[in-house]
Amino acid sequence: MQIIENTTEFHIPYKTAIAIGKFDGIHRGHKELLKCLERAKKTGLKTAVFTFFPSPAAFFSNEELKELTTRREKRMLFEEMGIDYLVEYPFCKKTADVEPDRYVKEFLLEKMNGAFIAAGCDVGFGKGGRGGRELLESLSAECGFALKIIDKLKYEDREISSTFVREEIIKGNMEKAADLLGEPYFVSGRVEQGKKLGRRLGMPTANIYPDADKLLPPNGVYFSKVSVRGREFNGVTNIGNRPTVEDGNRISVETFLLDFEEKIYGESIKIRLLHYRRPEQRFESVEKLKDAVYGNIREAKAYFGISR
């Protein structure tokens, strides 16, 4: 996948099928957009995703917003999906003030060589967000590009959106979040060496520190699936600052992998959070912490249907 970033001067030489959006969370609605690209690719078009960096919301708020899917994670997911081009167009006052019709003609048709565009029915673009479905339909007829508008998907009579997903993550409703996303919510990163307390207790863990802008669910213990070295393992994950053994405020994601004893320091892992078991808590002693973790491991084995 070719990533085009930090520039407004580029040209894609091949005809492309383009999906436009923020893609925060890449929920089921976003996936419908991306399926359009898969189908278009079979007709000979290159596939491209157009998004802004920073996001308009982050730019106008002048502060770092927590993301369901960070920039690094989006790149990873689009790469896995086989997207040919990812355009992270610089968002600034100048690009925010582009008139909607110029946005389509200059950004999508000229620079990206767009022959097909897929967008959600609530799409907004250009100065003041004035561009939308009607303008795309008008320009499709005028300029000759194919267009697919995706209607909102619903879950329990509510439209699926990044806001909806965000609300459920904040509540720790991981099962519902998975229904909205079409897959479990995940956290990813490289395994770092810690104090090796888990190893001394007979429960070695893989510790990662998520990107600073990653939205995390409530601190606590989760049952999880962990992808490492192309394989998947069941796990028990703690999100928090480990109050029994740490004094700092740095949030870590610490996972004990069931039936796994390999050393994976420095390797990238993806942790899918399936079920919120309990909040993080401070124990009177390391021994009581150990008892609680062993209890969570037994519960996880029952959850995953592991008899031994």
Residue, then its C-alpha position, 0 to 999 in steps of 0.5 A: m500500500q502506498i501512503i500519501e501524506n504531508t503533501t497536497e501535490f501528488h497524482i495517482p497515475y491509475k484510475t481509482a475507486i475511492a472511499i471517503g470518510k474519517f474511518d474512526g473505528i472502521h465500523r460495519g458502516h465503513k466496512e460496507l464502503l470498503k466492500c464497494l472498493e473490493r468489487a471495483k478492484k475486480t473491474g481493474l481499478k486501483t483502490a484508494v481511501f481518502t481521509f484527512f490528517p489531522s481529522p477536522a474534529a481534532f483540528f478545530s478543537n485544538e486538542e488531541l482527541k481519543e480515537l477508536t482507531t489510531r492513525r497507525e492502526k488505520r494504516m495497518l488495517f487498510e494494508e491488511m484489506g489490500i488497499d492500494y493507496l491511502v491518502e492522508y490529506p493535510f487538513c489546515k485552514k487552507t484545505a478546510d476552506v476549499e469549496p465543495d465542488r473544487y474538493v471533488k474535482e481537484f482532490l478526488l478526480e484530478k489528484m486521485n484520478g477517481a473513476f468511482i467514489a463511495a461515500g456514506c449518505d451523511v457525507g459532508f465535505g468542503k467549506g463548512g461541510r456544505g458538500g454532500r450526497e446531492l452534490l456528488e450525484s450532480l457531479s457524477a452526472e457532470c464529470g462521468f465518475a461512478l458513484k455509490i452512496i451507502d445508507k446507514l446501517k442500524y442496530e437496535d433501531r439506532e444508526i451505527s456510527s463512531t459515536f455509538v461505538r465510542e459510547e459502548i467502549i466507554k461503558g465497557n460493553m465489549e460485546k455490543a461494541a463488537d456487534l457495531l464494529g463487526e469484530p471485537y475492539f482491539v488494542s495493538g502495540r509492541v511488547e515491552q519489558g516490564k518489571k517481570l513481576g508476572r513471571r516471578l509469580g508464575m504468570p508471565t505477561a505481554n505488556i504494551y503501551p497503546d498510542a496516546d490518542k487511543l480510546l481505551p475502555p474502563n480500567g479493569v480485567y478483560f477476557s481477550k484474544v491475542s494475535v502474535r506471530g500469525r497465531e491467535f491465543n486466549g488471554v486475560t488482559n488488564i488495562g490500567n496502572r497496576p495500583t498494587v505494584e505501581d505508583g505511576n499513572r501510565i496506562s498499560v495493557e498487560t496480558f497473560l496468554l493461556d498456553f503460551e510460553e514464548k518470549i515476544y519482547g519487541e514484537s507487535i501484537k493485537i489484543r481483541l477485548l471480548h468481555y469486561r470481567r471486573p474493574e481494576q483494584r488495589f489489593e492489600s498484598v501481592e499474594k492477594l493480587k496473585d490469588a485474584v489473577y489466578g481466579n480470573i484465569r480459571e474464569a477465562k478458561a471457563y469462558f473459552g471452554i477450556s477444561r484443563 
